[in-house]
Amino acid sequence: MKPSVTKTWGRAMGRIIFWAVVMFLSGASAGPVLAQNDTGRVFTPAKQFPGIPSISGVPVPREGLPGFDLPNTPRDGRTLDVDWFPHKDGETPLAAWIRKNQQVQRPSQPEVIAATLEARAKELSISCTSSTLLACKQRDALFGAAASLLAGIVAAPDCDTAAKAFAPHYRSADPPEAISRNYDMACLGSIQPRREGAGVEKPKTAPPIISAGLRDPANGIMAMIGILERDGNPICGSLIRPDRTIVTARHCYDKHRSAFEAHSVTVRPASGLAGPWSIVGVKSKPAVDTDAAADDWVVLNVASAPDFAVPASTFAAMPFAGAVTVVGHFAHFKNVDYQDETLPGWKKGLRFPRDGLCQSVQAVRGCLQIACQTVRGFSGAPVFLPSAGADGKPQVVGFISQDYSAQAKCPPALIGATLAVASGQID
């Protein structure tokens, strides 16, 4: 039976109204918004943000996404261009803002990366001769990093499976409790002792530089690792320096810019012995805001406080692959039990990757590519070498930035790697 004229007309009007709403919300009158990258490849913003819903190719924020601040006051595209960051060709201000402010870390899959590093090392073996010692050193470092990852898998046999199960969930929504708990216990060590099973305490061994910091919290790395909090909720990591500044990822600042400007963001040392201290303004940042991981840094000023006392660290280079470590705040810390349940949340969430499962695998154009269990909350956290330098100070080689798939540029990209700003880029 043919549909009636009234029904047909109603359906047609429904389609017209639907597409009118779509075009209005997308901010475009001539079809889906497209963006252009450096290679000339056209892509839709929806493909840039897995798990983020889209309207006609333009992603929109998920309702209730923590810390997702839209502009407080109306701004036209020209003002956004000057005050915030440059847009890609054809982007609306909303699409550009969303592109710069996603949670972009992801769990590393050590088995896959170890295989990739071994393959690269074998390729370098062909060019390794007595006259090309650099290639030989690179080859040996890659083999060493791959071996460490494989050893880490042996020590934490459930991590690879747990990371693969965790990865598809956490970027767009909170994963099921069982999945996040399994990942937490399998892949991450906790600064505060956790319990597993029938009340049995099973602390994970920390890398040497972290262990030393725990033994001497006032003078070790725990006193210089800054936990950035907004209204008491951890948002990012940072490095606190004796000159009353902190270094963190610029995308952390961009995402919470209104809160930083209102001085409602604080930083406290992971030791818990002082602070929290207010952040009072920007000291320095890259001259140009780009998507390059090497430009994802900002130096912020800390307000004067009587209890401010921070030990010094040094910036070091990472020319070859090798072990690194990091302490960050794990967003899903509530899914495990602790020896002391009375601890504040920021302390309960402090995590580090399991031994061997955090390797810097490549340094390119001011950024590091690392295979490490750095997930939501680790942005801006300083990346340390496993032991102190000759001067006895902890060595910082970079700051956690973004996952390579978020259009952060650090070619050639290693699939599954997280990017970090190399320390040499920081003023």
C-alpha positions in Angstrom: 0.0 0.0 0.0 1.3 3.4 -0.9 1.8 5.9 1.9 -0.6 8.7 2.1 0.3 12.2 0.8 0.1 13.5 4.4 2.6 10.9 5.7 4.9 11.5 2.8 4.8 15.3 3.3 5.4 14.8 7.0 8.4 12.7 6.4 9.9 15.2 4.0 9.4 18.1 6.4 11.0 16.0 9.1 14.1 15.5 7.0 14.3 19.2 6.2 14.0 20.2 9.8 16.6 17.5 10.9 19.2 18.7 8.3 18.6 22.3 9.2 19.4 21.6 12.8 22.5 19.6 11.8 23.8 22.5 9.6 23.1 25.0 12.3 24.9 23.0 15.0 27.9 22.3 12.8 28.4 25.9 12.0 28.5 25.2 8.3 26.1 26.0 5.5 27.9 24.0 2.8 28.2 20.5 4.1 30.5 18.8 6.6 33.5 20.7 8.0 36.8 19.3 6.7 40.3 19.9 7.9 43.6 19.9 6.0 46.8 18.5 7.5 50.4 19.1 6.4 50.4 16.4 3.8 47.3 17.7 2.1 45.2 14.7 3.2 41.6 15.7 3.9 40.0 14.2 7.0 36.9 14.8 9.1 37.4 15.9 12.7 35.2 13.0 13.8 38.0 10.6 12.8 40.4 12.6 14.9 38.5 11.9 18.1 37.6 8.2 18.6 34.6 7.9 20.8 33.5 11.6 20.6 30.0 11.9 19.0 29.7 14.1 15.9 27.2 16.1 14.0 27.8 16.2 10.3 31.5 15.5 10.8 32.0 18.1 13.6 32.6 16.5 17.0 30.7 17.8 19.9 31.6 17.5 23.6 30.2 14.5 25.5 27.7 15.6 28.2 29.4 15.4 31.6 33.0 15.0 30.3 35.1 16.1 33.4 36.8 19.4 33.0 35.3 20.1 29.5 35.2 23.9 29.6 33.6 25.7 26.7 34.4 29.4 26.3 32.7 31.6 29.0 32.1 34.5 26.6 31.2 34.6 23.0 34.2 35.0 20.7 34.4 35.2 17.0 36.8 33.2 14.9 39.3 36.0 14.6 39.5 36.5 18.4 39.9 32.7 18.9 42.7 32.7 16.3 44.6 35.3 18.2 43.9 34.4 21.8 43.7 30.6 21.7 45.4 28.8 18.8 45.4 28.6 15.0 42.6 26.7 13.3 43.1 24.3 10.5 41.6 25.2 7.1 37.8 25.0 7.3 37.6 24.4 11.0 35.0 26.1 13.2 36.2 27.5 16.5 34.3 24.8 18.4 36.0 22.0 16.3 39.4 23.6 16.8 38.8 23.9 20.5 37.8 20.3 20.9 40.7 19.1 18.8 43.1 20.7 21.2 41.5 19.6 24.4 40.9 15.9 24.3 42.3 13.3 26.8 44.9 11.7 24.5 47.0 9.2 26.4 46.3 5.6 25.9 47.6 2.3 27.4 50.7 0.9 25.7 50.8 -2.6 24.3 54.3 -3.7 25.2 54.3 -7.0 23.2 53.5 -5.2 20.0 56.0 -2.4 20.6 58.7 -4.8 21.5 58.3 -6.6 18.2 58.4 -3.3 16.4 61.7 -2.3 18.1 63.3 -5.6 17.4 62.4 -5.2 13.7 63.9 -1.7 13.6 67.1 -2.9 15.4 67.5 -5.7 12.8 67.3 -3.1 10.0 70.0 -1.1 11.7 72.2 -4.1 12.0 72.7 -3.9 8.2 74.3 -0.5 8.5 76.2 -1.1 11.7 79.9 -1.2 10.9 83.1 0.0 12.5 82.6 3.3 10.7 79.0 3.8 11.7 79.1 3.5 15.5 76.0 5.6 15.8 73.9 3.0 14.0 75.4 0.3 16.2 74.5 2.3 19.4 71.0 2.8 18.2 70.6 -0.8 17.3 71.8 -2.0 20.7 69.6 0.5 22.5 66.5 -0.7 20.6 67.3 -4.3 21.3 67.8 -3.3 25.0 64.4 -1.5 25.1 62.7 -4.4 23.5 64.3 -6.9 25.9 63.2 -4.8 28.8 59.6 -4.7 27.6 59.6 -8.4 27.2 61.1 -8.9 30.6 58.4 -6.6 32.0 55.7 -8.8 30.3 57.2 -11.8 32.1 57.2 -9.9 35.4 53.6 -8.7 34.8 52.1 -11.4 32.6 48.6 -10.0 32.7 49.4 -6.5 31.7 49.4 -6.9 27.9 45.9 -8.5 27.9 44.6 -6.0 30.5 45.9 -3.0 28.4 44.3 -4.3 25.3 40.9 -4.7 27.1 41.2 -1.3 28.8 42.2 0.8 25.7 38.9 0.8 23.7 36.9 2.1 26.7 38.6 4.8 28.6 39.0 7.5 26.0 35.3 8.0 25.4 33.7 6.7 28.6 34.6 5.2 31.9 35.5 1.5 31.4 33.7 -1.2 33.4 35.0 -1.4 36.9 36.4 -4.9 36.5 38.4 -3.8 33.4 39.9 -0.7 35.0 40.7 -2.6 38.2 42.4 -5.4 36.3 44.4 -2.9 34.3 45.4 -1.0 37.4 46.6 -4.1 39.3 48.3 -5.7 36.2 50.1 -2.7 34.7 50.6 0.0 37.3 52.4 0.2 40.6 50.8 2.3 43.4 52.6 4.8 45.6 50.2 3.9 48.3 49.9 0.2 49.2 46.9 -1.5 47.7 45.2 -4.8 48.6 44.4 -7.6 46.3 42.2 -10.7 47.0 41.4 -11.5 50.6 43.0 -8.5 52.1 46.5 -9.5 51.0 48.9 -6.6 50.4 50.8 -6.9 47.2 52.9 -3.7 46.6 54.6 -3.4 43.2 58.4 -2.8 43.1 59.1 0.8 42.1 61.9 1.9 39.8 65.1 3.0 41.7 64.5 6.8 41.3 61.0 6.4 42.7 62.1 4.1 45.5 64.8 6.7 46.5 62.2 9.4 46.5 59.9 7.4 48.8 62.7 6.9 51.3 63.5 10.6 51.3 60.2 12.4 50.4 61.4 15.8 51.3 64.4 15.7 48.9 63.6 13.1 46.3 61.4 13.2 43.2 58.1 13.0 45.1 58.8 16.5 46.3 59.2 17.8 42.8 56.4 16.0 41.1 53.5 18.4 41.1 49.9 17.3 41.1 47.7 20.0 39.4 44.3 20.2 40.9 41.2 22.1 39.9 38.7 22.5 42.8 40.5 19.7 44.6 40.3 17.3 41.7 43.6 16.2 40.0 43.8 17.1 36.4 47.5 16.8 35.3 51.0 16.4 36.4 53.9 18.8 36.4 57.5 19.4 37.5 57.9 21.9 40.4 61.1 23.8 40.3 63.0 25.8 43.0 62.4 29.1 41.2 58.7 28.9 42.0 57.7 27.7 38.5 56.1 24.5 37.2 56.4 22.9 33.8 53.4 21.1 32.4 51.8 20.2 29.1 50.3 23.2 27.3 47.2 21.2 26.4 46.5 20.9 30.2 46.6 24.7 30.4 44.5 25.2 27.3 41.8 22.7 28.5 41.4 24.4 31.9 42.4 27.9 30.8 39.6 29.8 32.5 40.3 28.1 35.8 44.1 28.9 35.5 43.2 32.5 34.7 40.9 32.6 37.8 43.7 31.3 39.9 41.6 28.3 40.9 44.1 25.7 39.9 46.6 24.6 42.5 49.7 22.4 42.6 50.9 20.2 45.4 54.0 18.1 45.6 53.3 14.3 45.4 55.2 13.9 48.7 52.2 15.6 50.4 54.6 17.5 52.7 53.5 21.0 51.6 51.1 23.0 49.5 48.8 23.1 47.7 50.0 26.3 46.1 48.1 28.6 43.7 49.2 29.0 40.1 49.3 32.8 39.3 50.2 33.1 35.6 52.2 32.1 32.6 56.0 32.7 32.7 56.8 31.2 29.2 55.5 29.1 26.4 56.3 28.3 22.8 56.3 31.3 20.5 53.9 29.5 18.2 51.1 27.1 19.2 51.1 24.1 16.9 50.1 20.5 17.0 53.8 19.4 17.3 54.4 17.5 20.5 57.6 19.5 20.9 55.4 22.7 21.4 53.1 21.1 24.0 54.7 22.8 27.1 54.1 25.8 29.3 55.9 27.2 32.3 53.6 28.7 35.0 54.3 30.7 38.1 53.6 29.5 41.6 52.3 31.9 44.2 54.6 32.8 47.1 54.0 30.5 50.1 55.9 30.0 53.4 56.2 26.2 53.0 57.6 26.3 49.5 60.7 24.2 49.5 61.5 22.1 46.4 64.7 20.2 45.6 66.4 20.8 42.2 66.3 18.5 39.2 68.3 18.6 36.0 67.2 18.4 32.4 68.9 15.6 30.5 69.0 14.4 26.9 67.7 11.1 25.7 69.6 10.3 22.5 68.9 6.6 22.4 66.2 4.2 23.5 66.2 3.2 27.1 64.3 2.9 30.4 62.4 5.9 31.8 59.7 6.3 34.5 56.9 8.6 35.4 54.5 9.2 38.3 51.0 10.3 37.4 47.5 10.3 38.8 45.3 7.4 37.6 41.7 8.6 37.1 40.1 5.2 38.0 41.9 4.7 41.4 38.6 4.2 43.2 38.2 0.7 41.8 40.9 -0.8 44.0 41.3 -1.2 47.8 44.0 0.4 49.9 45.9 -0.5 53.0 44.8 2.9 54.4 41.3 3.8 53.1 41.4 7.1 54.9 43.9 8.6 52.5 42.8 11.6 50.3 42.0 10.7 46.7 45.0 12.5 45.2 47.3 10.2 47.2 45.4 7.1 46.4 45.6 7.7 42.7 49.4 8.1 42.4 50.7 5.5 40.0 53.9 4.5 38.1 54.3 2.0 35.3 55.5 -1.5 36.2 59.2 -2.3 36.0 60.4 -2.6 32.4 57.2 -1.4 30.9 58.2 2.2 30.4 60.8 2.8 27.7 61.7 5.8 25.6 62.1 4.4 22.2 62.9 7.4 19.9 63.8 11.1 20.1 62.7 13.1 17.1 62.6 16.9 16.6 62.2 17.9 20.2 59.9 15.1 21.2 60.2 11.7 22.7 58.2 8.7 21.7 57.7 6.4 24.7 56.2 3.0 25.2 54.7 3.4 28.7 51.5 2.9 30.6 50.6 6.6 30.7 46.9 7.1 30.7 44.4 9.8 31.6 45.8 12.0 34.3 49.5 11.6 33.3 49.6 14.6 31.0 52.3 17.0 31.9 54.0 14.6 34.3 57.8 14.7 34.1 59.6 11.7 32.6 62.6 10.7 34.6 65.6 8.5 33.9 65.7 5.6 36.4 68.6 6.9 38.4 70.1 10.2 39.4 72.8 11.9 37.5 76.4 12.4 38.5 75.4 15.5 40.5 72.9 13.3 42.5 69.9 15.1 41.1 67.0 13.4 39.4 67.2 13.7 35.6 64.1 14.8 33.7 64.1 14.0 30.0 60.7 15.1 29.0 57.0 15.8 29.9 54.1 13.6 28.9 52.2 15.1 26.0 49.9 13.3 23.6 49.2 10.1 21.8 50.5 10.2 18.2 47.0 9.5 16.8 45.7 12.9 18.1 47.4 14.7 15.2 50.3 15.5 17.4 53.3 15.7 15.1 56.4 13.8 15.9 57.3 11.8 12.7 57.9 9.0 12.1 55.2 7.8 14.5 55.5 4.6 16.4 52.1 2.9 16.6 51.1 2.6 20.2 53.5 5.2 21.5 52.8 8.2 23.7 54.6 11.4 22.9 56.5 13.6 25.4 58.1 17.0 25.0 61.9 16.7 25.2 63.3 18.7 28.1 65.6 20.6 25.7 62.6 22.4 24.3 61.7 24.1 27.5 62.9 27.7 28.2 
